[in-house]
Amino acid sequence: MAKKALKKAAKAARSKPAKKTAKKPVARTAAKPAKAAPKTKPSKTLAKKVASKAKLAKPAPRAAAAPADDGKLTFNHAMIYVKDVNRALGFYRDLLGFKLIEDFRFDGTAVYARLRAPGGDGTIALHQAGASASLVSEGVRMYFEVRDLDEFCSKLMRKGFYITQMPRMMEWGWRHAYLNDPDGHEISLYWAGEKRMAKSIMQAAKDVAKG
């Protein structure tokens, strides 16, 4: 009987389903961050465009006018000999408004100055004259044109400068004023206006020729 009981117990044990073993929890590893996309180098053409724009942003220095190379004569500037360059600067720069572009000094004394007209590219040079040099310039007169002639002359007078002839209409159709610089060089301030090339100029010349 005991043997039969043991056989039954063994048979029952074989017939029971085996217990499932509990699975150990698998530790989750942190996800690796995605690799950043490699930086692409800017193309050479793009770099050139950026560089060219950067260059354009800087104001280009004003280039000096190149001399004509076609064999034709060009006017450069008028030289004015003066007894005192500093005194002449006080007139041409401070009163007439010329811009100083060159200044040469010897032993601290101004002996040469180059100036550009406030309007346009015309230039003059002031040169120290010798102690015994004559500054007489009969037959030579400098002309400077300004639209608001009356106001310009009034401004000079308010600053104490003497105008030998106030603005008036001339027979050739231009309005003129006359004065002398500190060294006695004759100057005409004028405005031609619409009659810049008027036929009246030629007519006036003919009248002078007839006497």
C-alpha positions as CSV (number, residue, x, y, z in Angstrom):
1,M,0.0,0.0,0.0
2,A,2.8,2.3,0.8
3,K,4.4,1.7,-2.6
4,K,1.1,2.5,-4.4
5,A,0.8,5.8,-2.5
6,L,4.3,6.8,-3.4
7,K,3.6,6.1,-7.1
8,K,0.4,8.2,-7.0
9,A,2.2,11.1,-5.4
10,A,5.0,11.0,-8.0
11,K,2.5,10.8,-10.8
12,A,0.6,13.7,-9.4
13,A,3.8,15.7,-9.2
14,R,4.6,15.1,-12.8
15,S,1.1,16.1,-14.0
16,K,1.2,19.5,-12.3
17,P,2.5,22.4,-14.5
18,A,5.8,23.7,-13.4
19,K,5.7,27.1,-11.7
20,K,7.0,29.9,-13.9
21,T,10.0,31.5,-12.5
22,A,9.6,35.2,-12.1
23,K,11.6,37.2,-14.6
24,K,14.1,39.5,-13.1
25,P,13.5,43.1,-14.1
26,V,15.9,44.2,-16.8
27,A,17.4,47.6,-16.0
28,R,16.7,50.1,-18.7
29,T,19.8,52.0,-19.9
30,A,19.4,55.7,-20.6
31,A,19.0,56.4,-24.2
32,K,22.2,57.8,-25.7
33,P,21.7,61.4,-27.0
34,A,21.6,61.6,-30.8
35,K,24.8,62.8,-32.3
36,A,24.7,66.4,-33.4
37,A,24.9,66.8,-37.2
38,P,28.4,67.8,-38.2
39,K,28.9,71.5,-38.8
40,T,29.2,72.2,-42.5
41,K,31.8,74.7,-43.6
42,P,30.5,77.7,-45.6
43,S,31.2,77.5,-49.2
44,K,34.0,79.6,-50.6
45,T,31.5,81.6,-52.8
46,L,29.4,82.5,-49.8
47,A,32.5,83.5,-47.8
48,K,33.5,85.8,-50.7
49,K,30.1,87.4,-50.9
50,V,30.1,88.1,-47.1
51,A,33.7,89.5,-47.4
52,S,32.7,91.8,-50.3
53,K,29.7,93.1,-48.4
54,A,31.9,93.9,-45.4
55,K,34.3,95.8,-47.6
56,L,31.5,97.8,-49.1
57,A,30.3,98.9,-45.7
58,K,33.5,100.9,-45.1
59,P,33.6,104.3,-46.8
60,A,36.2,104.3,-49.5
61,P,38.8,107.1,-49.3
62,R,38.4,109.7,-51.9
63,A,40.8,109.0,-54.7
64,A,42.9,111.8,-56.1
65,A,41.9,112.7,-59.7
66,A,44.4,111.1,-62.0
67,P,46.1,113.4,-64.6
68,A,44.8,113.1,-68.1
69,D,46.8,110.7,-70.2
70,D,45.3,111.5,-73.6
71,G,47.9,114.2,-74.4
72,K,45.4,117.1,-73.8
73,L,46.3,120.0,-71.5
74,T,44.3,120.1,-68.2
75,F,44.0,122.9,-65.7
76,N,45.4,121.9,-62.2
77,H,45.2,124.9,-59.9
78,A,45.9,128.6,-59.5
79,M,48.9,129.7,-57.4
80,I,48.5,132.8,-55.3
81,Y,51.6,134.4,-53.9
82,V,51.0,136.1,-50.5
83,K,53.0,138.0,-47.9
84,D,51.5,135.9,-45.0
85,V,50.0,132.5,-45.6
86,N,48.2,132.4,-42.3
87,R,46.6,135.7,-43.0
88,A,45.5,134.5,-46.5
89,L,44.1,131.3,-44.9
90,G,42.0,133.6,-42.7
91,F,40.4,135.0,-45.9
92,Y,40.1,132.0,-48.2
93,R,39.4,129.3,-45.6
94,D,37.6,131.2,-42.8
95,L,35.7,133.7,-44.9
96,L,35.2,132.2,-48.3
97,G,34.8,128.6,-47.0
98,F,37.6,126.9,-48.9
99,K,38.7,123.5,-47.4
100,L,42.4,123.1,-46.5
101,I,43.8,119.9,-48.1
102,E,47.6,120.6,-47.8
103,D,49.6,122.6,-45.3
104,F,53.4,122.9,-45.4
105,R,55.3,124.7,-42.7
106,F,59.0,125.6,-42.3
107,D,60.3,126.1,-38.7
108,G,56.6,126.3,-37.6
109,T,55.7,129.0,-40.1
110,A,53.1,128.3,-42.8
111,V,54.7,128.8,-46.2
112,Y,52.3,126.8,-48.5
113,A,48.7,125.8,-48.4
114,R,46.4,124.0,-50.9
115,L,42.7,124.5,-50.7
116,R,39.6,123.1,-52.4
117,A,36.6,125.2,-53.2
118,P,33.6,124.4,-51.0
119,G,31.6,123.6,-54.1
120,G,33.2,121.5,-56.9
121,D,36.8,120.3,-57.3
122,G,38.6,123.6,-58.1
123,T,41.7,124.2,-56.1
124,I,44.0,127.1,-55.3
125,A,47.5,127.2,-53.6
126,L,48.7,129.9,-51.3
127,H,52.5,130.4,-51.6
128,Q,54.7,132.5,-49.4
129,A,56.2,135.3,-51.5
130,G,59.8,136.5,-51.0
131,A,60.4,139.6,-48.9
132,S,61.1,141.8,-51.9
133,A,58.7,140.1,-54.3
134,S,56.0,142.2,-56.0
135,L,52.4,140.9,-55.6
136,V,50.9,143.2,-58.3
137,S,48.6,141.1,-60.5
138,E,47.1,143.6,-62.8
139,G,45.3,141.9,-65.7
140,V,44.6,138.8,-63.6
141,R,41.3,138.3,-61.7
142,M,39.9,135.3,-59.9
143,Y,36.2,134.4,-60.3
144,F,34.2,132.4,-57.8
145,E,30.6,131.7,-58.4
146,V,27.9,131.5,-55.7
147,R,24.1,131.2,-56.1
148,D,23.1,133.4,-53.2
149,L,25.5,136.2,-54.1
150,D,23.8,139.0,-52.0
151,E,23.7,136.9,-48.8
152,F,27.3,135.8,-49.3
153,C,28.5,139.4,-49.6
154,S,26.4,140.5,-46.6
155,K,28.0,137.7,-44.6
156,L,31.5,139.0,-45.5
157,M,30.5,142.5,-44.5
158,R,29.1,141.4,-41.2
159,K,32.6,139.9,-40.5
160,G,34.2,143.2,-41.3
161,F,35.4,142.6,-44.8
162,Y,35.2,145.4,-47.4
163,I,33.4,144.8,-50.7
164,T,34.6,147.3,-53.4
165,Q,31.5,146.7,-55.5
166,M,28.3,145.2,-54.1
167,P,26.4,142.8,-56.4
168,R,24.9,144.4,-59.4
169,M,23.7,143.3,-62.9
170,M,26.3,143.7,-65.6
171,E,25.6,144.4,-69.2
172,W,26.4,140.8,-70.2
173,G,23.6,139.5,-67.9
174,W,25.6,138.2,-64.9
175,R,25.4,139.7,-61.4
176,H,28.9,140.5,-60.1
177,A,30.5,141.8,-56.9
178,Y,34.2,142.8,-56.6
179,L,36.6,142.7,-53.7
180,N,40.3,142.3,-53.0
181,D,42.0,139.6,-50.9
182,P,44.4,140.7,-48.1
183,D,47.3,140.9,-50.5
184,G,45.4,143.0,-53.1
185,H,44.5,140.2,-55.6
186,E,41.3,141.1,-57.3
187,I,38.4,138.8,-56.9
188,S,34.9,138.7,-58.5
189,L,32.1,136.9,-56.8
190,Y,29.3,136.3,-59.3
191,W,26.2,134.3,-60.3
192,A,25.5,133.7,-64.0
193,G,22.1,132.0,-63.6
194,E,20.1,131.3,-66.7
195,K,22.2,133.7,-68.8
196,R,25.4,131.7,-68.4
197,M,25.8,131.5,-72.2
198,A,23.6,134.4,-73.2
199,K,24.1,136.1,-76.6
200,S,24.3,139.4,-74.7
201,I,27.9,138.5,-73.9
202,M,28.9,138.4,-77.5
203,Q,27.0,141.6,-78.2
204,A,28.8,143.3,-75.3
205,A,32.1,142.2,-76.8
206,K,31.2,143.6,-80.2
207,D,30.2,146.9,-78.6
208,V,33.6,147.1,-76.9
209,A,35.4,146.3,-80.1
210,K,33.5,149.1,-82.0
211,G,34.6,151.6,-79.3
